[in-house]
């Protein structure tokens, strides 16, 4: 990707949070703990699922993909965020800022697509249980994930090509804690009309369509659950998709609020923290705490590790 030589912005100052002087160290330590727990929790999910043959099913296959994605997202955002909090702002190169934005864009678009695939998996499991094994084969699951990755690369390529024609002349200050699209576009002197139109168009296949798939899947799921005669049966069936529903609600809820209040920077910052920092932290907790299979396999894995240490 080539950028115009007339760009005058070489370094960018990320202001981060300007009203946290008194709580700077406390917030830094909190973020550091969240970062460690997020990476550790998602790695633990991957380890538990991969080490247990009983968890080698489509639902847990997609869960490991989500865990990998959460690690990717939090390592893209949080390390530089820690520097911003610690030093009350941080300087990043223009190219580095764009790279962070592309990584962020990739992770967000991939998560939308992956959550839609996971909702389709729950739809097949609950609405068509007799055909679930024949429909959700390993080949189908791998192809679905690969398609998500191909679509993710496509959106990054599309926006990067368009952005390469923009002239960035300043200012070189971004009032945010990471390089998002709108703050980056504030640095350009070029007309951003086509860039914003392209962004709105790409929201349809990468945001609206996955969200529609999720809504339709859960409409059919709820209808199927309501047809179950016993209360116990309904509760047991709903428990198989409750974790995914909570994750979807948290993720899309924060995104919708950002789009409802696009011009309010404090609100955007707050909810950007939620879906870039908090959601990757909560995902492994939601899936592990409400899933008896994962808790059982985690206990087995812990027992094996302790036995191995005692033998040594």
N, C-alpha and C positions, 0 to 999 in steps of 0.2 A: 504494500500500500504506500503510495507516494503522497506526501503533503507538499503544499505550495511553499516555495522558498521565501515567499513574502510574509509568512507568519512571523509576527513579532513577539508572540508569547512563547517563552522557552521554559519558564518555571512558573508553577502555580502555587499559591498559598491557600491551603484549606483552613478556614477559620475554626470549624468545628463548633464547640460550645463555649460561647463567650461569657455566660452567666454562671459558671461553675467554679470560680476561683477558690471559694471557701471549701468546696467539696472535691477539688481536683484529684487529690491523692486517693480519697475514698472511692471516687468513681473509677479511677484507674485500676485500683485493686479489684473492684467489683467486676469490671470488664475482663480483667486478666483471669479471674476465677471462672467467669462465664465461658471464656474462650477455652480454657483447659477442660472444663466439664463438657462443653459441646463436642470438642474433638474426641475426648475420651469416651463419652457416651455413645457417639455414633460409631466409633471404632469397635466398641464393645458389642453393639448390635450386629455389625458385620462379622465379628469373630464368632458370636454365638450362633448366628444363622449358618455360617459357612462350616462350622464344626459339627453341626447336628444334622443327621440325615433326615430326621423327622420334620425338620423345618425346610426341607428342600421342596418347596411348593411355590406356585406363581406369586402368591401374596407376599411371601417372605423374600422372594427374588426381587420384587419391585421395592420392597422395604430396604433392602441393602443398597439398591440404586439411589433411593432417596437419602439414605445415610451418607453415601459417598458425595452426593450433591450438597448436602448440608455442610460437610467438611470443606468442600471446595468453596462454598459461599462464605463461610465464616473466616477462612484463611485469606480470602480476597479482601474482606472489609476490615476485620478487627485488628490485625497487627498495625496497620497504619493509623487506625482509629486510636489505638493505645498511645502512639506517638503524639497525635493531635491533642489528646487529653493531658498527657504528661507535660508537654511543652506549650500548651495553650495555642496550638496551631502547628501546622507542619507544611513544609515546602516539598513539592513533588514535581518532577519534570513533566512537561506537556505530554510527551510520549507515554510516560508512566501513568499519567492521569487517564489517557485514552485507553491504555491497556487495562487498567482497573475497571473502567466503564465497560469494555467489551467482555471481560470476565464476569462482571456483575450481570450484564445483559444476558450472557450465555446461561448462567445459573438460574436466573429468574424465568426465562423463557422455557428452559428445560424442566423446571419444577412445575410450571403450569401444565405442560404436556404430560409429565409423569403422573401428576395427581389425577389427570383425566383417565389415563390408562389404568391406574389403580382403582378408580371408581368403576370402570368397565369390568375389571376383574371381580369386584364385589357384586356387581349386577349379575354376572354369569354364575357366581357361586350361590347366590340367594334365589334368583329367579329361575335359573336353569341348572339345578344341582346335578341332575342325571346326565347332562351333556357337558358338565364343567371340565372333566378330564380330557374329553376329546376336543373341546374348544380351546382351552388354555394350556396348550402343549408347550414344551420348552422351546420349540422352534418358533411358535407364535410369539412367546414372551420376548425372546431375543430379537426377533424382527421388529416388534413394537418399540423396544428400547432403542434399537439402532435407528429406526425412523425418527424417534424423538431427537436423537443426536444429530441426524442429518438436517432436520428442520431447525435445530438450534444453530448449527453452523451457517445455515442459509440466512437467518435473520441477522446474525453478526456480520456476515459478508455484505448484506444489503445496506445496512446502516453505515458500515465502515467505508464503503465505496462512495456513498452520498456525502459523508462527512469529509472525505479527502478533498472535495472541491470547495470547501469552506475556507475563508481567510480569517485566521484568529489573530486579532490585533490588540486585544485587551479589553477591559482590565485583566489582571492576572490573579484576581482574588475570587475564591468561591466560598460563599457562606453556607457550607455544608461539611459533613464529616467524611464524605467520599465523592467521587466523580460520577455524578448522575447526568442524564441527558440534558435536562433543562439548565442546570448550572453551567454545563459546558457550552451550551448554545449562547449563553449570556456573554461569552468571551469573544464571539465572532462579530465581525463587521459586515459579513455577507448576509444576503437575504435568506432567512431560515424557513421560508414558507413551504418549500417543497420537502424540506427535512421534517417539518412538523406534520405535513400531510402524509408522508411515508410512515411516520411513527404511528399516526392514527390508523392507517390502513393495516399495518402489521399487528395492531392490537386485536384485530378480528381473528386471524388464524391462531395467534399465540396467547390470546387472553379470553376473548369472547367465546370462541368455539370450544376450547377445553372446558370453560365454565358451563357452557350449555350442555356438554356431554355429562358433566358431573351432576347437574340439576336433573336432567332426564333420567340418568341412572338411578338417582336416589328417589325420584318419583315412583319408578317401577319397583324399587326395593321396598319403599314404604307401603305401597299397595300390596305387595306380596306378603310382607310381614303382618299387615292387618288381617289378611285372610287366614292366618294361623289361628286355630281355635283356642289353644291354651295360652295363658299369660306367660307361663314359664318358657314355652316354645318361642313366643315373640321376643322375650327378653334375651334368650340365648342366641337367637338369630341376629337380633340387632347388635349384640355385643361384638359380632364378627366384623362389623363395619363402623362401630362407634368411634374407634381411634382415628380412622381415616377421615370421618366426618368432622371431628374436632380439629384436626390439622388443616383441613380445607377451610373451615370457618375462620380459624385464626389467620391463615395466610391471605385469603381473598378479602376478609373483613378489613384488614389493615390496608390492602391495596385500594379497595373501594373508597375508604375514607380519604386517602391521599388524592384520588381523582375527584372526589367531591369538594375538597378544599385545596385546589391546585395552587392558589396564590398565597397561602398562609404558610410561611417558612417554618415557624415553630411547630405547627401541626405536622408538616411534612417531615421535619427532623425527627419528631417523637415517634411517628408511626414507621418511619424508615428504620429506626432502631428496632422496632418490633419485628419487622419481617426480615431484616438482615442479621439481627443478633439474637433476639429472643426466640423466634420460631425455630431456628436450627437447634437451640438449646432444649426446647420443649418437645420436639418431635420424638427423640429417643425415649424421653420420659413417658410420654403419652402412650407410645406403643409398648413399652416394656412393663409399665405399671398396670396397664389394663389387659395385658395378654398373659394368660396363665401358661401357655406353651413356652413363651420366651423366658418367663420367670423360672419355670421348671428346668429348662435346658441351661439357663444361667447357673442354677444351683449345681447341676451335674458338672458343668464346665469348671466351676469353682472347686468342686470336690476333686476333680481330676488334677487340677493345678496344685492344690494343697497336698494331694497324695504324691505327686511328682517331686514337690519340694521336700517332703518328709523322707522320701527314698534317698534323695541326694544327701 
